[in-house]
Amino acid sequence: MDSTLIRDLQLEDLESLLLIEHVCFPLPRSREMLSGELESADTSIFGVFLAEELLAYCSFLLVLDEMHLLRLCTNPTHRRSGLARTLLRELVARGNVIRAHQILLEVAANNYEAIELYRSFDFKLIGRRAGYYAYEGQDALLYSLFLNNSSN
Ligand SMILES: CC(C)(COP(=O)(O)OP(=O)(O)OC[C@H]1O[C@@H](n2cnc3c(N)ncnc32)[C@H](O)[C@@H]1OP(=O)(O)O)[C@@H](O)C(=O)NCCC(=O)NCCS
């Protein structure tokens, strides 16, 4: 998509973050949780903007040399135009810059769209947590992608 920009989100982006969180997730995180993440030194949030409109975002937690993908979402009005793919590429690039070892994530077993996306990046299935998403009775699938800095 032309004229889009990827940048880190700041506290000033909280309203945009709340908006997209509410249209993307059945259990959106609260204002307090999101502002806490924006202020945390351990969590990074970056997104795709079109003229200051937040179209998609990705957040991750860095634990030693592991990146834990927390959220990846695209506003339903802009889906299937490659935005999540762009953000995942950016995540991998950031991981390589900081010499992270792997990216880990959990996804609901019925989230076909996201699973297709992760598989296309060569994420490998490494586990399953039964009934993890209690509100919809779904298992969580655990995926991992080793980065270039890994000896595995
Ligand atoms: C999953 C999600 C992030 C994909 O965002 P997107 O910007 O539409 O994805 P992209 O356009 O970058 O698609 C990349 C690839 O993902 C897969 N994919 C995305 N949507 C798909 C769909 N509806 N059906 C099948 N595959 C799909 C495809 O492999 C696609 O590649 P292709 O278009 O070349 O076939 C988006 O559907 C979303 O926000 N879902 C709700 C939030 C969520 O569940 N996030 C993941 C868990 S945190």
The ligand as an SDF file (V2000), in Angstrom:
LIG
                    3D

 48 50  0  0  0  0  0  0  0  0999 V2000
   -4.5360  -12.4970   11.1820 C   0  0  0  0  0  0  0  0  0  0  0  0
   -4.5080  -11.0340   10.6900 C   0  0  0  0  0  0  0  0  0  0  0  0
   -3.5050  -10.2720   11.5670 C   0  0  0  0  0  0  0  0  0  0  0  0
   -4.0190  -11.0130    9.2290 C   0  0  0  0  0  0  0  0  0  0  0  0
   -3.8960   -9.6480    8.8620 O   0  0  0  0  0  0  0  0  0  0  0  0
   -3.8690   -9.1670    7.3270 P   0  0  0  0  0  0  0  0  0  0  0  0
   -3.2190   -7.8160    7.3150 O   0  0  0  0  0  0  0  0  0  0  0  0
   -5.2120   -9.2900    6.7340 O   0  0  0  0  0  0  0  0  0  0  0  0
   -2.8940  -10.2580    6.6980 O   0  0  0  0  0  0  0  0  0  0  0  0
   -2.0790  -10.1350    5.3290 P   0  0  0  0  0  0  0  0  0  0  0  0
   -2.8970   -9.3990    4.3180 O   0  0  0  0  0  0  0  0  0  0  0  0
   -0.7180   -9.6230    5.6090 O   0  0  0  0  0  0  0  0  0  0  0  0
   -2.0290  -11.6720    4.8890 O   0  0  0  0  0  0  0  0  0  0  0  0
   -0.8400  -12.3980    4.9560 C   0  0  0  0  0  0  0  0  0  0  0  0
   -1.1470  -13.8810    4.8370 C   0  0  0  0  0  0  0  0  0  0  0  0
   -1.9160  -14.3340    5.9580 O   0  0  0  0  0  0  0  0  0  0  0  0
   -2.8270  -15.3770    5.5250 C   0  0  0  0  0  0  0  0  0  0  0  0
   -4.1990  -14.8810    5.6390 N   0  0  0  0  0  0  0  0  0  0  0  0
   -4.5930  -13.6610    6.0660 C   0  0  0  0  0  0  0  0  0  0  0  0
   -5.9430  -13.5920    6.0650 N   0  0  0  0  0  0  0  0  0  0  0  0
   -6.4080  -14.7810    5.6170 C   0  0  0  0  0  0  0  0  0  0  0  0
   -7.7070  -15.3190    5.4130 C   0  0  0  0  0  0  0  0  0  0  0  0
   -8.8100  -14.5950    5.6550 N   0  0  0  0  0  0  0  0  0  0  0  0
   -7.7940  -16.5890    4.9560 N   0  0  0  0  0  0  0  0  0  0  0  0
   -6.6990  -17.3270    4.7210 C   0  0  0  0  0  0  0  0  0  0  0  0
   -5.4330  -16.8610    4.8950 N   0  0  0  0  0  0  0  0  0  0  0  0
   -5.2900  -15.6060    5.3510 C   0  0  0  0  0  0  0  0  0  0  0  0
   -2.4820  -15.6330    4.0640 C   0  0  0  0  0  0  0  0  0  0  0  0
   -1.4060  -16.5810    4.0640 O   0  0  0  0  0  0  0  0  0  0  0  0
   -1.9740  -14.2580    3.6300 C   0  0  0  0  0  0  0  0  0  0  0  0
   -1.1530  -14.2970    2.4940 O   0  0  0  0  0  0  0  0  0  0  0  0
   -1.8290  -14.1110    1.0250 P   0  0  0  0  0  0  0  0  0  0  0  0
   -2.7360  -12.9250    1.1000 O   0  0  0  0  0  0  0  0  0  0  0  0
   -0.6270  -13.9100    0.1480 O   0  0  0  0  0  0  0  0  0  0  0  0
   -2.5830  -15.3890    0.7680 O   0  0  0  0  0  0  0  0  0  0  0  0
   -5.9080  -10.3910   10.7410 C   0  0  0  0  0  0  0  0  0  0  0  0
   -6.8560  -11.2700   10.1620 O   0  0  0  0  0  0  0  0  0  0  0  0
   -6.3900   -9.9940   12.1330 C   0  0  0  0  0  0  0  0  0  0  0  0
   -6.1400   -8.8740   12.5880 O   0  0  0  0  0  0  0  0  0  0  0  0
   -7.1140  -10.8940   12.8190 N   0  0  0  0  0  0  0  0  0  0  0  0
   -7.6750  -10.5730   14.1640 C   0  0  0  0  0  0  0  0  0  0  0  0
   -6.5720  -10.4850   15.2000 C   0  0  0  0  0  0  0  0  0  0  0  0
   -5.8240  -11.7970   15.3170 C   0  0  0  0  0  0  0  0  0  0  0  0
   -6.4140  -12.8490   15.3620 O   0  0  0  0  0  0  0  0  0  0  0  0
   -4.4700  -11.6960   15.3930 N   0  0  0  0  0  0  0  0  0  0  0  0
   -3.6010  -12.8660   15.5000 C   0  0  0  0  0  0  0  0  0  0  0  0
   -3.4630  -13.3660   16.8860 C   0  0  0  0  0  0  0  0  0  0  0  0
   -2.7780  -12.1370   17.9900 S   0  0  0  0  0  0  0  0  0  0  0  0
  1  2  1  0
  2  3  1  0
  2  4  1  0
  2 36  1  0
  4  5  1  0
  5  6  1  0
  6  7  2  0
  6  8  1  0
  6  9  1  0
  9 10  1  0
 10 11  2  0
 10 12  1  0
 10 13  1  0
 13 14  1  0
 14 15  1  0
 15 16  1  0
 15 30  1  0
 16 17  1  0
 17 18  1  0
 17 28  1  0
 18 19  1  0
 18 27  1  0
 19 20  2  0
 20 21  1  0
 21 22  1  0
 21 27  2  0
 22 23  1  0
 22 24  2  0
 24 25  1  0
 25 26  2  0
 26 27  1  0
 28 29  1  0
 28 30  1  0
 30 31  1  0
 31 32  1  0
 32 33  2  0
 32 34  1  0
 32 35  1  0
 36 37  1  0
 36 38  1  0
 38 39  2  0
 38 40  1  0
 40 41  1  0
 41 42  1  0
 42 43  1  0
 43 44  2  0
 43 45  1  0
 45 46  1  0
 46 47  1  0
 47 48  1  0
M  END
$$$$
